[in-house]
Amino acid sequence: MPTHLPRPVAAALVLLPLLACGPSSKRDAEVPARSLTYDDACGLQDYFDERRASNLPPPAAADESVAIDEKGLTAGIGSYVLSDPMARRRFGKLLRDEYKGIEPQIVAAVESPAGEVKVRVKWWDAGATRRLRVGQDIVVYTAAGSAELPPNPCVADMLFGAKIYELRFRYIHGETDRAKEATSEAPPSAPTAEPSPAPATSASVAPVTPVASAEPSPPAATSGATKPGGK
């Protein structure tokens, strides 16, 4: 009996682990995308602040199609070009931070100034921003080839998040400014004579119950939360 597997079978067995180890997202799909934006879990606030200060535009659409379904939900598909060095460096970092298993030459081509980088996604309109449609893969095109990636909400935030991160910036800094104003405008209390201690009584003093402050609403419009997830 032959002791070796036929070459086609052996080749298939060698390739099987490689096919099973494609790119995967590190991000938990169960966490709502709006919560990631509100918490800046993708680490994009500084990126958008810098782009806004430099008057850099968002990624341009190389091609895009938009449709409205019978429920009035706007959705689309398009390829978006990362043209400036800042965007390409940050997207390379995002690929390293948010994914496992991407070929190094793809990430290197994204960060390189040579060639074109396009990101193709399927999205739905959540009101203040666009979110990725559930279960729809992302395709990254570079001079070194293309990579098909599982969905990750940080990709949508980077492509479409300029407006919502500006709202987040204004909200955070508005709260900080109000807190500073309240502190600076508070008049100093006048010194008073130390009161004489009150005579001890047998009655106990009821503790003061602190009033819980309401949690502030997220800065992003939450109209997308009332809509179904991505189609």
MARDREN-410990 format. One line per field, with one value per residue (C-alpha): residue number from 1; x, y, z; residue in one letter. Coordinates in steps of 0.001 Angstrom, whole numbers, plus 500000, padded with zeros to 6 digits. Last residue first. Layout:
BEGIN
k	NUM|... .
c1	X|... .
c2	Y|... .
c3	Z|... .
r	A|... .
REM end
This chain:
BEGIN
k	231|230|229|228|227|226|225|224|223|222|221|220|219|218|217|216|215|214|213|212|211|210|209|208|207|206|205|204|203|202|201|200|199|198|197|196|195|194|193|192|191|190|189|188|187|186|185|184|183|182|181|180|179|178|177|176|175|174|173|172|171|170|169|168|167|166|165|164|163|162|161|160|159|158|157|156|155|154|153|152|151|150|149|148|147|146|145|144|143|142|141|140|139|138|137|136|135|134|133|132|131|130|129|128|127|126|125|124|123|122|121|120|119|118|117|116|115|114|113|112|111|110|109|108|107|106|105|104|103|102|101|100|99|98|97|96|95|94|93|92|91|90|89|88|87|86|85|84|83|82|81|80|79|78|77|76|75|74|73|72|71|70|69|68|67|66|65|64|63|62|61|60|59|58|57|56|55|54|53|52|51|50|49|48|47|46|45|44|43|42|41|40|39|38|37|36|35|34|33|32|31|30|29|28|27|26|25|24|23|22|21|20|19|18|17|16|15|14|13|12|11|10|9|8|7|6|5|4|3|2|1 .
c1	470409|472226|470457|466846|466063|465469|469173|469939|467988|470513|472097|475608|476399|475296|472808|474223|473698|471284|472751|472096|470944|472872|470810|471591|471775|469125|470554|470007|467930|469605|470798|474240|474325|475283|478936|479518|479726|483086|482881|482270|484542|482729|482265|484004|481609|481064|481760|485063|483696|480494|482492|484928|482085|480394|483636|484121|480548|480960|484300|482733|479685|481638|484085|481257|479493|482763|483051|479555|480329|483697|482562|481988|485148|486801|483572|482701|486046|485653|482393|484222|482856|484877|487747|488426|491930|493149|496498|499845|498732|495795|492106|490398|487137|484733|482320|478585|477277|475441|475403|478099|476971|476549|476449|474143|471010|471798|472133|473018|476313|477964|481696|484522|487774|490110|493863|495736|499410|502476|502298|502723|500485|497915|500664|502332|499008|498478|502091|501652|498861|495873|495543|494202|492144|491305|494673|496699|493973|493307|497004|496994|493852|495600|498612|496394|494209|497161|498962|496049|494127|492003|489442|485945|484250|480480|477350|474139|471318|468509|465708|462252|460545|460018|463749|465688|468651|472170|474946|478541|481715|485085|483538|485787|487282|486505|487983|491053|490609|493824|492071|489249|491718|493484|490244|489202|492368|492240|488701|489493|490515|488168|486643|485765|483214|480364|481561|481838|478394|476958|478366|476413|478622|477581|480070|482997|485976|489080|488025|489318|491531|491854|493045|490700|492090|495643|494684|493183|496099|498344|495524|494613|498207|498353|495138|496367|499757|498348|498985|502124|502556|501247|500000 .
c2	545176|546965|547052|548109|551726|553199|553145|554966|557943|558144|561451|561450|563468|560664|561760|562815|560457|562000|563180|561131|563222|562390|561244|563244|561108|561596|563058|560906|562106|561601|565140|566633|570359|572235|573137|576855|578184|579073|582636|583117|583683|584885|582317|583006|583745|580878|582319|580474|577057|577337|578638|575727|573177|574870|574801|571073|570240|572249|570571|567122|568067|569997|567121|564571|566724|566935|563172|562795|564991|563481|559882|558580|556734|556424|555564|553014|551271|551365|549434|546270|544065|541015|541783|541011|542057|543444|543578|545301|548554|548605|547662|547032|545057|545118|542252|542554|540664|543632|546758|549193|552448|555888|559034|561464|559750|556010|555772|552232|550935|548492|548994|549305|550848|552302|552902|554163|553790|555119|557138|553888|553339|551250|549411|548419|547147|545023|543801|542603|540170|540695|537896|539793|542933|546025|547413|546526|547566|550733|551634|551295|553430|556099|556171|556315|559084|561236|560642|561987|559978|557402|556733|555432|552603|552448|550669|552180|552263|554675|553203|554440|551175|550247|550636|553758|553354|554742|553825|554953|555069|556700|558307|560888|560303|563181|566627|568063|571514|571127|571783|569461|566737|567092|566876|563888|561975|563002|561597|558346|556030|553220|553017|556709|556042|557648|556085|552600|553005|554016|550806|548646|545984|542487|542432|542312|543901|541818|541326|538344|538051|534573|531587|528906|529290|528896|525853|524198|524992|522198|519653|520638|520206|516719|515725|517015|515270|511827|510835|508869|505354|503530|500000 .
c3	506318|509052|512345|512740|513335|516761|517532|514289|515571|518377|517413|518810|521913|524196|526864|530189|533135|535583|538827|541908|544860|547994|551020|554144|557252|559941|563142|566214|569135|572536|572666|573049|573522|570402|569996|569850|566337|564781|563699|560022|557089|553999|551237|547996|545151|542607|539176|538615|539577|537542|534588|534768|534876|531952|529972|530638|529594|526392|525755|525897|523832|521240|520724|520478|517912|515952|516302|514812|511824|510871|511470|507935|506908|510318|512100|509415|509883|513671|513345|512198|509442|508384|506015|502359|501392|498084|496326|496850|495180|497586|497683|501026|500956|503895|504548|505146|508188|509663|507530|508542|510135|508604|510709|512491|511190|511200|507406|506342|505004|502622|502428|499883|501099|498493|498675|495631|494852|496622|499861|501849|504875|503007|501112|504398|505759|502642|502678|506272|505332|507614|510186|513175|513070|515136|516191|513095|510664|512657|512567|508784|508674|510715|508407|505320|506682|507670|504363|502262|499662|501429|498697|499428|497524|497820|498960|500206|502687|503527|505628|504646|505554|501885|501205|500250|497886|497510|495062|495399|493347|493995|497061|498693|502130|504512|503819|505564|507102|509162|512486|511403|510487|513821|515796|513678|514528|518194|518462|516631|519474|518408|521894|521687|524476|522502|519246|520750|522293|518902|517377|519810|521479|520339|517447|519875|518084|517402|513792|511840|508783|507302|509314|507940|504437|505703|507776|504653|502340|503603|503590|500032|498914|500441|498688|495331|495836|496586|500205|500949|502338|499265|500000 .
r	K|G|G|P|K|T|A|G|S|T|A|A|P|P|S|P|E|A|S|A|V|P|T|V|P|A|V|S|A|S|T|A|P|A|P|S|P|E|A|T|P|A|S|P|P|A|E|S|T|A|E|K|A|R|D|T|E|G|H|I|Y|R|F|R|L|E|Y|I|K|A|G|F|L|M|D|A|V|C|P|N|P|P|L|E|A|S|G|A|A|T|Y|V|V|I|D|Q|G|V|R|L|R|R|T|A|G|A|D|W|W|K|V|R|V|K|V|E|G|A|P|S|E|V|A|A|V|I|Q|P|E|I|G|K|Y|E|D|R|L|L|K|G|F|R|R|R|A|M|P|D|S|L|V|Y|S|G|I|G|A|T|L|G|K|E|D|I|A|V|S|E|D|A|A|A|P|P|P|L|N|S|A|R|R|E|D|F|Y|D|Q|L|G|C|A|D|D|Y|T|L|S|R|A|P|V|E|A|D|R|K|S|S|P|G|C|A|L|L|P|L|L|V|L|A|A|A|V|P|R|P|L|H|T|P|M .
REM end
